[in-house]
Amino acid sequence: MNRTEFIVATAIILFVAFCLGWFASWLVNRFTRVSKAEIGELDRMAQALHEAEETRDQAITYLQQREAEITNQLSQTEAELRAAMDGLRDARREAEELRNHIDRQNAG
């Protein structure tokens, strides 16, 4: 095999390899191509996901507001309870003082 035959054989082999590569690429592209229906479905799924995220964010915001309201109500209720307990303690002390005063008057 002389030099010219070697160059021609190498060129033919490279051309065949190129053609096989191109054909394989075309096949892969053909089978992995996304159709318009699939793109539409992906768009619908993306929109549904976006709406779900918005709904989740709204729910989180609502829960945070509700938690703040309930915490505020709890603080107010605890303050009212402390005031009632202080009033009850004062009333008991006053009632005890009045009993002692009445007992001293009855005894004296």
C-alpha positions in Angstrom: 0.0 0.0 0.0 1.6 3.2 -1.1 1.1 6.7 0.3 -1.8 7.8 -1.9 -3.8 4.6 -1.2 -3.2 5.0 2.5 -4.4 8.7 2.4 -7.5 7.7 0.5 -8.3 4.7 2.8 -7.8 7.0 5.8 -10.1 9.7 4.3 -12.8 7.1 3.5 -12.6 5.6 7.1 -12.8 9.1 8.6 -15.7 10.0 6.3 -17.6 6.8 7.3 -16.9 7.5 11.0 -18.2 11.1 10.5 -21.4 9.8 8.7 -22.0 7.2 11.5 -21.5 9.9 14.2 -23.9 12.2 12.4 -26.4 9.5 12.0 -26.2 8.5 15.6 -26.5 12.1 16.7 -29.6 12.5 14.4 -31.2 9.3 15.9 -30.6 10.5 19.5 -32.0 13.9 18.7 -35.0 12.4 17.0 -35.9 10.2 19.9 -35.2 12.7 22.7 -37.0 15.6 21.0 -39.7 17.2 23.1 -43.1 17.5 21.3 -45.3 20.6 21.6 -47.8 18.6 23.6 -45.1 17.8 26.1 -44.0 21.4 26.2 -47.6 22.4 26.9 -47.9 19.8 29.7 -44.6 21.1 31.2 -46.0 24.7 31.0 -49.2 23.5 32.8 -47.2 21.7 35.4 -45.0 24.8 36.0 -48.1 27.0 36.4 -49.7 24.5 38.8 -46.4 24.4 40.8 -46.3 28.2 40.9 -49.9 28.4 42.1 -49.2 25.7 44.8 -46.2 27.7 46.0 -48.3 30.9 46.2 -51.0 29.0 48.1 -48.3 27.6 50.5 -46.9 31.1 51.0 -50.4 32.5 51.8 -51.1 29.6 54.2 -47.8 30.3 56.0 -48.6 34.0 56.2 -52.1 33.2 57.6 -50.6 30.8 60.1 -48.1 33.4 61.3 -50.8 36.0 61.7 -53.0 33.6 63.5 -50.1 32.6 65.8 -49.4 36.2 66.6 -53.1 36.8 67.4 -53.3 33.8 69.7 -50.1 34.7 71.4 -51.5 38.2 72.0 -54.7 36.7 73.4 -52.8 34.4 75.6 -50.7 37.3 77.0 -53.9 39.3 77.6 -55.6 36.3 79.3 -52.5 35.7 81.5 -52.5 39.4 82.5 -56.2 39.2 83.4 -55.6 36.0 85.4 -52.8 37.7 87.3 -55.0 40.7 88.0 -57.9 38.4 89.2 -55.5 36.4 91.4 -54.2 39.7 92.9 -57.7 40.8 93.5 -58.7 37.5 95.1 -55.6 37.6 97.3 -56.5 41.1 98.4 -60.1 40.1 99.0 -59.0 37.1 101.2 -56.7 39.3 103.2 -59.4 41.9 103.7 -61.9 39.2 104.7 -59.4 37.8 107.2 -58.8 41.3 108.6 -62.5 41.8 109.0 -62.9 38.4 110.7 -60.1 39.3 113.1 -61.7 42.7 113.8 -65.1 41.2 114.4 -63.6 38.5 116.7 -61.8 41.3 118.7 -65.0 43.3 119.0 -67.0 40.2 120.1 -64.3 39.2 122.6 -63.8 42.7 124.0 
